[in-house]
Amino acid sequence: MEKSCLRCGVEMQLLRRTRIQLGQTGWVLGDLPNLLAGGLPVEIYDCPVCGKLEFFRGEDILADTGDGIAQRKCPQCGQMHDMDYPKCPYCRYKYE
């Protein structure tokens, strides 16, 4: 499903699928309430033009997260690859 940026209208790219922790740390019980609260599955999208981030609820998204490394789409060849690469491993496009 295509998601467009509300600011500039450009197609947003999936940055990561993860869970956001819902609880909070308490003074008396420490991290126990935080651990028992569970997590909310979310998809995080990034606008490549203005940098806006948007969070969307996911169903059960942990099954297809793979190794958990954030992905980016190369603007030159369109292939998805790990975000920690300084250049595209497919076409060698260099990010500035």
Buried (B, 14 or more C-beta within 10 A) or exposed (E): EEBEBEEEEEEBBBBBBBBEEEBEEEEEEEEEBBEEEEEEBBBBBBBBEEEBEBEBEBEEBEEEBEEEEBBBBBEEEEBEBEEEEEEBEEEEEEEE
